[in-house]
């Protein structure tokens, strides 16, 4: 029987470093109780039934 060669994974140190730094920052923020200032922008295509959000209708 033939032996299978082990494929070596390419090491991407920069992406791993960035990933770990982001994870540590999130954990530090949660530990200190601080909240992020950045908020997700609401999509313009999101459907809502509320009258104040309806465009073109009065009332």
mmCIF file as gemmi writes it, N, C-alpha and C atoms, coordinates in Angstrom:
data_model
loop_
_atom_site.group_PDB
_atom_site.id
_atom_site.type_symbol
_atom_site.label_atom_id
_atom_site.label_alt_id
_atom_site.label_comp_id
_atom_site.label_asym_id
_atom_site.label_entity_id
_atom_site.label_seq_id
_atom_site.pdbx_PDB_ins_code
_atom_site.Cartn_x
_atom_site.Cartn_y
_atom_site.Cartn_z
_atom_site.occupancy
_atom_site.B_iso_or_equiv
_atom_site.pdbx_formal_charge
_atom_site.auth_seq_id
_atom_site.auth_asym_id
_atom_site.pdbx_PDB_model_num
ATOM 1 N N . UNK Axp A 1 ? 0.838 -1.186 0 1 0 ? 1 A 1
ATOM 2 C CA . UNK Axp A 1 ? 0 0 0 1 0 ? 1 A 1
ATOM 3 C C . UNK Axp A 1 ? 0.88 1.245 0 1 0 ? 1 A 1
ATOM 4 N N . UNK Axp A 2 ? 0.379 2.242 -0.674 1 0 ? 2 A 1
ATOM 5 C CA . UNK Axp A 2 ? 1.109 3.5 -0.748 1 0 ? 2 A 1
ATOM 6 C C . UNK Axp A 2 ? 0.764 4.383 0.444 1 0 ? 2 A 1
ATOM 7 N N . UNK Axp A 3 ? 1.747 5.116 0.901 1 0 ? 3 A 1
ATOM 8 C CA . UNK Axp A 3 ? 1.51 6.062 1.989 1 0 ? 3 A 1
ATOM 9 C C . UNK Axp A 3 ? 1.002 7.369 1.413 1 0 ? 3 A 1
ATOM 10 N N . UNK Axp A 4 ? 0.073 7.973 2.086 1 0 ? 4 A 1
ATOM 11 C CA . UNK Axp A 4 ? -0.455 9.27 1.669 1 0 ? 4 A 1
ATOM 12 C C . UNK Axp A 4 ? 0.465 10.368 2.183 1 0 ? 4 A 1
ATOM 13 N N . UNK Axp A 5 ? 0.717 11.317 1.335 1 0 ? 5 A 1
ATOM 14 C CA . UNK Axp A 5 ? 1.536 12.454 1.743 1 0 ? 5 A 1
ATOM 15 C C . UNK Axp A 5 ? 0.671 13.458 2.49 1 0 ? 5 A 1
ATOM 16 N N . UNK Axp A 6 ? 1.18 13.926 3.582 1 0 ? 6 A 1
ATOM 17 C CA . UNK Axp A 6 ? 0.461 14.949 4.336 1 0 ? 6 A 1
ATOM 18 C C . UNK Axp A 6 ? 0.653 16.288 3.656 1 0 ? 6 A 1
ATOM 19 N N . UNK Axp A 7 ? -0.463 16.932 3.362 1 0 ? 7 A 1
ATOM 20 C CA . UNK Axp A 7 ? -0.384 18.255 2.762 1 0 ? 7 A 1
ATOM 21 C C . UNK Axp A 7 ? -0.205 19.284 3.869 1 0 ? 7 A 1
ATOM 22 N N . UNK Axp A 8 ? 0.736 20.17 3.665 1 0 ? 8 A 1
ATOM 23 C CA . UNK Axp A 8 ? 0.964 21.216 4.639 1 0 ? 8 A 1
ATOM 24 C C . UNK Axp A 8 ? 0.051 22.389 4.319 1 0 ? 8 A 1
ATOM 25 N N . UNK Axp A 9 ? -0.595 22.894 5.319 1 0 ? 9 A 1
ATOM 26 C CA . UNK Axp A 9 ? -1.462 24.055 5.137 1 0 ? 9 A 1
ATOM 27 C C . UNK Axp A 9 ? -0.607 25.299 5.041 1 0 ? 9 A 1
ATOM 28 N N . UNK Axp A 10 ? -1.034 26.204 4.187 1 0 ? 10 A 1
ATOM 29 C CA . UNK Axp A 10 ? -0.32 27.471 4.061 1 0 ? 10 A 1
ATOM 30 C C . UNK Axp A 10 ? -0.601 28.316 5.297 1 0 ? 10 A 1
ATOM 31 N N . UNK Axp A 11 ? 0.423 28.859 5.84 1 0 ? 11 A 1
ATOM 32 C CA . UNK Axp A 11 ? 0.29 29.674 7.035 1 0 ? 11 A 1
ATOM 33 C C . UNK Axp A 11 ? 0.052 31.119 6.612 1 0 ? 11 A 1
ATOM 34 N N . UNK Axp A 12 ? -1.043 31.654 7.054 1 0 ? 12 A 1
ATOM 35 C CA . UNK Axp A 12 ? -1.353 33.043 6.753 1 0 ? 12 A 1
ATOM 36 C C . UNK Axp A 12 ? -1.335 33.805 8.07 1 0 ? 12 A 1
ATOM 37 N N . UNK Axp A 13 ? -0.173 34.247 8.445 1 0 ? 13 A 1
ATOM 38 C CA . UNK Axp A 13 ? 0.033 34.845 9.755 1 0 ? 13 A 1
ATOM 39 C C . UNK Axp A 13 ? -0.694 36.176 9.914 1 0 ? 13 A 1
ATOM 40 N N . UNK Axp A 14 ? -0.758 36.972 8.856 1 0 ? 14 A 1
ATOM 41 C CA . UNK Axp A 14 ? -1.381 38.283 8.957 1 0 ? 14 A 1
ATOM 42 C C . UNK Axp A 14 ? -2.87 38.157 9.248 1 0 ? 14 A 1
ATOM 43 N N . UNK Axp A 15 ? -3.564 37.286 8.536 1 0 ? 15 A 1
ATOM 44 C CA . UNK Axp A 15 ? -4.998 37.116 8.777 1 0 ? 15 A 1
ATOM 45 C C . UNK Axp A 15 ? -5.264 36.542 10.165 1 0 ? 15 A 1
ATOM 46 N N . UNK Axp A 16 ? -4.429 35.611 10.595 1 0 ? 16 A 1
ATOM 47 C CA . UNK Axp A 16 ? -4.579 35.054 11.942 1 0 ? 16 A 1
ATOM 48 C C . UNK Axp A 16 ? -4.355 36.124 13 1 0 ? 16 A 1
ATOM 49 N N . UNK Axp A 17 ? -3.368 36.976 12.782 1 0 ? 17 A 1
ATOM 50 C CA . UNK Axp A 17 ? -3.078 38.054 13.723 1 0 ? 17 A 1
ATOM 51 C C . UNK Axp A 17 ? -4.257 39.019 13.816 1 0 ? 17 A 1
ATOM 52 N N . UNK Axp A 18 ? -4.807 39.417 12.671 1 0 ? 18 A 1
ATOM 53 C CA . UNK Axp A 18 ? -5.937 40.347 12.65 1 0 ? 18 A 1
ATOM 54 C C . UNK Axp A 18 ? -7.145 39.732 13.342 1 0 ? 18 A 1
ATOM 55 N N . UNK Axp A 19 ? -7.382 38.467 13.077 1 0 ? 19 A 1
ATOM 56 C CA . UNK Axp A 19 ? -8.519 37.764 13.679 1 0 ? 19 A 1
ATOM 57 C C . UNK Axp A 19 ? -8.405 37.719 15.2 1 0 ? 19 A 1
ATOM 58 N N . UNK Axp A 20 ? -7.221 37.419 15.699 1 0 ? 20 A 1
ATOM 59 C CA . UNK Axp A 20 ? -7.043 37.341 17.148 1 0 ? 20 A 1
ATOM 60 C C . UNK Axp A 20 ? -7.131 38.714 17.801 1 0 ? 20 A 1
ATOM 61 N N . UNK Axp A 21 ? -6.62 39.746 17.131 1 0 ? 21 A 1
ATOM 62 C CA . UNK Axp A 21 ? -6.696 41.099 17.69 1 0 ? 21 A 1
ATOM 63 C C . UNK Axp A 21 ? -8.147 41.556 17.779 1 0 ? 21 A 1
ATOM 64 N N . UNK Axp A 22 ? -8.934 41.296 16.75 1 0 ? 22 A 1
ATOM 65 C CA . UNK Axp A 22 ? -10.352 41.668 16.773 1 0 ? 22 A 1
ATOM 66 C C . UNK Axp A 22 ? -11.091 40.938 17.887 1 0 ? 22 A 1
ATOM 67 N N . UNK Axp A 23 ? -10.782 39.66 18.049 1 0 ? 23 A 1
ATOM 68 C CA . UNK Axp A 23 ? -11.43 38.873 19.101 1 0 ? 23 A 1
ATOM 69 C C . UNK Axp A 23 ? -11.091 39.414 20.482 1 0 ? 23 A 1
ATOM 70 N N . UNK Axp A 24 ? -9.839 39.757 20.691 1 0 ? 24 A 1
ATOM 71 C CA . UNK Axp A 24 ? -9.417 40.306 21.981 1 0 ? 24 A 1
ATOM 72 C C . UNK Axp A 24 ? -10.067 41.665 22.244 1 0 ? 24 A 1
ATOM 73 N N . UNK Axp A 25 ? -10.186 42.498 21.205 1 0 ? 25 A 1
ATOM 74 C CA . UNK Axp A 25 ? -10.833 43.8 21.366 1 0 ? 25 A 1
ATOM 75 C C . UNK Axp A 25 ? -12.303 43.648 21.748 1 0 ? 25 A 1
ATOM 76 N N . UNK Axp A 26 ? -12.993 42.707 21.108 1 0 ? 26 A 1
ATOM 77 C CA . UNK Axp A 26 ? -14.402 42.471 21.447 1 0 ? 26 A 1
ATOM 78 C C . UNK Axp A 26 ? -14.545 42.019 22.882 1 0 ? 26 A 1
ATOM 79 N N . UNK Axp A 27 ? -13.689 41.1 23.3 1 0 ? 27 A 1
ATOM 80 C CA . UNK Axp A 27 ? -13.746 40.601 24.676 1 0 ? 27 A 1
ATOM 81 C C . UNK Axp A 27 ? -13.447 41.713 25.673 1 0 ? 27 A 1
ATOM 82 N N . UNK Axp A 28 ? -12.497 42.585 25.342 1 0 ? 28 A 1
ATOM 83 C CA . UNK Axp A 28 ? -12.149 43.694 26.237 1 0 ? 28 A 1
ATOM 84 C C . UNK Axp A 28 ? -13.31 44.679 26.349 1 0 ? 28 A 1
ATOM 85 N N . UNK Axp A 29 ? -13.995 44.94 25.23 1 0 ? 29 A 1
ATOM 86 C CA . UNK Axp A 29 ? -15.142 45.852 25.267 1 0 ? 29 A 1
ATOM 87 C C . UNK Axp A 29 ? -16.267 45.278 26.115 1 0 ? 29 A 1
ATOM 88 N N . UNK Axp A 30 ? -16.522 43.99 25.959 1 0 ? 30 A 1
ATOM 89 C CA . UNK Axp A 30 ? -17.581 43.356 26.738 1 0 ? 30 A 1
ATOM 90 C C . UNK Axp A 30 ? -17.234 43.335 28.222 1 0 ? 30 A 1
ATOM 91 N N . UNK Axp A 31 ? -15.988 43.133 28.538 1 0 ? 31 A 1
ATOM 92 C CA . UNK Axp A 31 ? -15.556 43.079 29.939 1 0 ? 31 A 1
ATOM 93 C C . UNK Axp A 31 ? -15.668 44.453 30.6 1 0 ? 31 A 1
ATOM 94 N N . UNK Axp A 32 ? -15.39 45.508 29.845 1 0 ? 32 A 1
ATOM 95 C CA . UNK Axp A 32 ? -15.445 46.846 30.432 1 0 ? 32 A 1
ATOM 96 C C . UNK Axp A 32 ? -16.861 47.408 30.46 1 0 ? 32 A 1
ATOM 97 N N . UNK Axp A 33 ? -17.771 46.781 29.738 1 0 ? 33 A 1
ATOM 98 C CA . UNK Axp A 33 ? -19.158 47.241 29.73 1 0 ? 33 A 1
ATOM 99 C C . UNK Axp A 33 ? -19.418 48.347 28.726 1 0 ? 33 A 1
ATOM 100 N N . UNK Axp A 34 ? -18.439 48.666 27.889 1 0 ? 34 A 1
ATOM 101 C CA . UNK Axp A 34 ? -18.603 49.72 26.883 1 0 ? 34 A 1
ATOM 102 C C . UNK Axp A 34 ? -19.414 49.191 25.704 1 0 ? 34 A 1
ATOM 103 N N . UNK Axp A 35 ? -20.16 50.084 25.093 1 0 ? 35 A 1
ATOM 104 C CA . UNK Axp A 35 ? -20.934 49.712 23.917 1 0 ? 35 A 1
ATOM 105 C C . UNK Axp A 35 ? -20.334 50.378 22.694 1 0 ? 35 A 1
ATOM 106 N N . UNK Axp A 36 ? -20.456 49.733 21.574 1 0 ? 36 A 1
ATOM 107 C CA . UNK Axp A 36 ? -19.94 50.29 20.332 1 0 ? 36 A 1
ATOM 108 C C . UNK Axp A 36 ? -20.791 51.47 19.889 1 0 ? 36 A 1
ATOM 109 N N . UNK Axp A 37 ? -20.144 52.444 19.285 1 0 ? 37 A 1
ATOM 110 C CA . UNK Axp A 37 ? -20.849 53.611 18.771 1 0 ? 37 A 1
ATOM 111 C C . UNK Axp A 37 ? -21.422 53.317 17.387 1 0 ? 37 A 1
ATOM 112 N N . UNK Axp A 38 ? -20.693 52.535 16.612 1 0 ? 38 A 1
ATOM 113 C CA . UNK Axp A 38 ? -21.125 52.229 15.259 1 0 ? 38 A 1
ATOM 114 C C . UNK Axp A 38 ? -22.393 51.38 15.297 1 0 ? 38 A 1
ATOM 115 N N . UNK Axp A 39 ? -23.338 51.725 14.448 1 0 ? 39 A 1
ATOM 116 C CA . UNK Axp A 39 ? -24.572 50.96 14.348 1 0 ? 39 A 1
ATOM 117 C C . UNK Axp A 39 ? -24.788 50.549 12.901 1 0 ? 39 A 1
ATOM 118 N N . UNK Axp A 40 ? -25.493 49.459 12.72 1 0 ? 40 A 1
ATOM 119 C CA . UNK Axp A 40 ? -25.781 48.971 11.383 1 0 ? 40 A 1
ATOM 120 C C . UNK Axp A 40 ? -26.828 49.866 10.748 1 0 ? 40 A 1
ATOM 121 N N . UNK Axp A 41 ? -26.616 50.219 9.506 1 0 ? 41 A 1
ATOM 122 C CA . UNK Axp A 41 ? -27.553 51.071 8.794 1 0 ? 41 A 1
ATOM 123 C C . UNK Axp A 41 ? -28.737 50.229 8.348 1 0 ? 41 A 1
ATOM 124 N N . UNK Axp A 42 ? -29.945 50.721 8.597 1 0 ? 42 A 1
ATOM 125 C CA . UNK Axp A 42 ? -31.141 50.001 8.214 1 0 ? 42 A 1
ATOM 126 C C . UNK Axp A 42 ? -31.32 50.061 6.706 1 0 ? 42 A 1
ATOM 127 N N . UNK Axp A 43 ? -31.665 48.943 6.118 1 0 ? 43 A 1
ATOM 128 C CA . UNK Axp A 43 ? -31.828 48.851 4.674 1 0 ? 43 A 1
ATOM 129 C C . UNK Axp A 43 ? -33.038 49.66 4.228 1 0 ? 43 A 1
ATOM 130 N N . UNK Axp A 44 ? -32.912 50.35 3.1 1 0 ? 44 A 1
ATOM 131 C CA . UNK Axp A 44 ? -34.025 51.128 2.564 1 0 ? 44 A 1
ATOM 132 C C . UNK Axp A 44 ? -35.112 50.215 2.001 1 0 ? 44 A 1
ATOM 133 N N . UNK Axp A 45 ? -34.732 48.988 1.681 1 0 ? 45 A 1
ATOM 134 C CA . UNK Axp A 45 ? -35.68 48.052 1.087 1 0 ? 45 A 1
ATOM 135 C C . UNK Axp A 45 ? -36.498 47.294 2.14 1 0 ? 45 A 1
ATOM 136 N N . UNK Axp A 46 ? -36.223 47.491 3.394 1 0 ? 46 A 1
ATOM 137 C CA . UNK Axp A 46 ? -36.927 46.789 4.457 1 0 ? 46 A 1
ATOM 138 C C . UNK Axp A 46 ? -38.383 47.232 4.495 1 0 ? 46 A 1
ATOM 139 N N . UNK Axp A 47 ? -39.277 46.261 4.483 1 0 ? 47 A 1
ATOM 140 C CA . UNK Axp A 47 ? -40.709 46.552 4.486 1 0 ? 47 A 1
ATOM 141 C C . UNK Axp A 47 ? -41.17 46.824 5.904 1 0 ? 47 A 1
ATOM 142 N N . UNK Axp A 48 ? -41.966 47.875 6.068 1 0 ? 48 A 1
ATOM 143 C CA . UNK Axp A 48 ? -42.565 48.178 7.354 1 0 ? 48 A 1
ATOM 144 C C . UNK Axp A 48 ? -43.983 48.659 7.135 1 0 ? 48 A 1
ATOM 145 N N . UNK Axp A 49 ? -44.872 48.322 8.046 1 0 ? 49 A 1
ATOM 146 C CA . UNK Axp A 49 ? -46.28 48.672 7.908 1 0 ? 49 A 1
ATOM 147 C C . UNK Axp A 49 ? -46.632 49.985 8.596 1 0 ? 49 A 1
ATOM 148 N N . UNK Axp A 50 ? -45.718 50.54 9.352 1 0 ? 50 A 1
ATOM 149 C CA . UNK Axp A 50 ? -46.029 51.735 10.119 1 0 ? 50 A 1
ATOM 150 C C . UNK Axp A 50 ? -46.31 52.91 9.203 1 0 ? 50 A 1
ATOM 151 N N . UNK Axp A 51 ? -47.291 53.724 9.583 1 0 ? 51 A 1
ATOM 152 C CA . UNK Axp A 51 ? -47.705 54.835 8.751 1 0 ? 51 A 1
ATOM 153 C C . UNK Axp A 51 ? -46.602 55.881 8.598 1 0 ? 51 A 1
ATOM 154 N N . UNK Axp A 52 ? -45.807 56.09 9.619 1 0 ? 52 A 1
ATOM 155 C CA . UNK Axp A 52 ? -44.778 57.118 9.537 1 0 ? 52 A 1
ATOM 156 C C . UNK Axp A 52 ? -43.68 56.746 8.546 1 0 ? 52 A 1
ATOM 157 N N . UNK Axp A 53 ? -43.573 55.475 8.187 1 0 ? 53 A 1
ATOM 158 C CA . UNK Axp A 53 ? -42.555 55.036 7.253 1 0 ? 53 A 1
ATOM 159 C C . UNK Axp A 53 ? -43.054 54.933 5.823 1 0 ? 53 A 1
ATOM 160 N N . UNK Axp A 54 ? -44.371 55.014 5.647 1 0 ? 54 A 1
ATOM 161 C CA . UNK Axp A 54 ? -44.93 54.897 4.311 1 0 ? 54 A 1
ATOM 162 C C . UNK Axp A 54 ? -44.647 56.163 3.526 1 0 ? 54 A 1
ATOM 163 N N . UNK Axp A 55 ? -44.229 56.002 2.301 1 0 ? 55 A 1
ATOM 164 C CA . UNK Axp A 55 ? -44.008 57.17 1.465 1 0 ? 55 A 1
ATOM 165 C C . UNK Axp A 55 ? -45.115 57.23 0.411 1 0 ? 55 A 1
ATOM 166 N N . UNK Axp A 56 ? -45.572 58.426 0.133 1 0 ? 56 A 1
ATOM 167 C CA . UNK Axp A 56 ? -46.599 58.604 -0.877 1 0 ? 56 A 1
ATOM 168 C C . UNK Axp A 56 ? -48.01 58.626 -0.315 1 0 ? 56 A 1
ATOM 169 N N . UNK Axp A 57 ? -48.183 58.171 0.9 1 0 ? 57 A 1
ATOM 170 C CA . UNK Axp A 57 ? -49.519 58.173 1.503 1 0 ? 57 A 1
ATOM 171 C C . UNK Axp A 57 ? -49.556 59.198 2.623 1 0 ? 57 A 1
ATOM 172 N N . UNK Axp A 58 ? -50.69 59.844 2.743 1 0 ? 58 A 1
ATOM 173 C CA . UNK Axp A 58 ? -50.869 60.774 3.873 1 0 ? 58 A 1
ATOM 174 C C . UNK Axp A 58 ? -51.857 60.17 4.843 1 0 ? 58 A 1
ATOM 175 N N . UNK Axp A 59 ? -51.675 60.516 6.109 1 0 ? 59 A 1
ATOM 176 C CA . UNK Axp A 59 ? -52.656 60.049 7.061 1 0 ? 59 A 1
ATOM 177 C C . UNK Axp A 59 ? -52.118 59.367 8.187 1 0 ? 59 A 1
